[in-house]
Amino acid sequence: MYRKFYEILMQWEKEHSQEPMMVIGARQVGKTWLIRKFCKDVYKDYIYINLEEQRDIASIFEGNLDPTSILRQIGQLLGRRIDEKTPVFFDEIQVSERAVTSLKYFCESEKNYRIICAGSLLGVKLKRFKSSFPVGKVKIVKMYPMDFEEFLLACDEELLRDGILDAFQSKKPLAEGIHQKANHLYQDYLYTGGMPQAVMSYLEHDKTAFDVDALLYDNLRLAYLADMTKYVTSPAEGVKITEVYRSIPRQLARENPKFKYNEVRPRANKRDFQGPLDWLDASGMVYRVHRLDAPLPPLRGYENADSFKIYLSDTGLLAHMCGLHYSDLMPDHHNIYKGAVTENFVVQQLRAKNFELYYFKPSENMEIDLVLDLNEQIIPVEIKSGRHKRSTSLTNYREKYHPAYAIRFSELNFGWENGLYSIPLYAVWCIA
């Protein structure tokens, strides 16, 4: 399956950067598969090392961190000669803090070694790094689940993808039949999500979303829980992380889904769960969207650190954690979770494009779902899970702050009227 992240790896190789490539992201988003495919496509040969499984190689980093010495010893273990022309892929590198430190010396070496590393909880490791982290010596890039564009390409719908992009750029509606087809695929994605294994199951079941193997999501949650117990400082911390994670669907279902610590555990506060929340954020398992105190540039300067919403990394995982059936997400069905899953979808698509996301709620009478910085313009965004178009909050916001235009994501077709850009949910990925 085509992944846009492949182009990032190709650009790194094209530039022949001295910096090792470090790929971070949640478990099972496709990091290992894609990097190995890249190495097979681009190089004559490569070395794959999983430091979690190959502890004998991990022990090498306890000694001299000179790159030549490290590769010579690895070669002795593997019975292979390794030079600067042979790329080395260190998977699960977070197992060895010394291995991460060694990346600095690979970067500073006279030889341009081709070093790539990845890990499911590498983000957590970097947050808790105790020794010398190679700041400025490593190219760190995040990888996310498949977005809807990649989902379309996996379904051999390249022509539909191109049509959606053309309609987005021209602000003109698609033919109704094409719009309905795109909406149907969006519904399938909403339930399936963007985890590569789930998308593969969807394709293997003739693109029938409700036949996707539910065990995939159960296994993914179990794998996440295993990580929580494996890479925490104490069993108590693991319990707290699990509590926070399991509370997210329930919190998103509320009328006001602002994250509340006492929803995790009665009478809990920030001191009790700030650490576990940071752990989940760093792992890539959740996305945090902060409230703005004012919708003014630069947005980060008006971020409210204590008020935020938490979304899951993948909409398919959220739908299954909520116990939803495919029919529960259909356009004419309404339940407490549908709006949450729809919002999660939009957040997931935009985070895959590395947007910094915020929402704005200055009062009980006004809430803007997202506020984006697009081409140095602050743009309000409304997310509609159905076909209802009326929005008092967005109207009041536009009257007060006079943005250049506003965006509404919904199941309606493309349209542009009086500065309001109507964009179908299946085209969120077009935003750049």
ABEGO torsion letter per residue (X at the ends): XBBAAAAAAAAAAAAGBABBBBBBEBBGAGAAAAAAAAAAAABABBBBBBAAABAAAAAAAABBABAAAAAAAAAAAAGBBBBAABBBBBBGAAABAAAAAAAAAAAABABBBBBBBBBAAAAAAAAABABBBBBGABBBBBBBBBBAAAAAAAAGAAAAAAAAAAAAAAGBBBBAAAAAAAAAAAAAAAAAEABAAAAAAAAAAGGBAAABBAAAAAAAAAAAAAAAAAABABAAAAAAAAAAAAAAAAAAABABABBBAAAABBGBBAAAAAAAAAAAAAAGABBBBBBBABBBOBAAAABBAABBBBBBABAAAAAAAAGBBAAAABAABBBAAAAAAAAAAAAAAAAAAGBBBBBBBABAABBBABBBBBGGBBBBBBBBABABABBAAAAAAAAAAGBABBBBBBABBBBBBGGBBBBBAAAAAABX
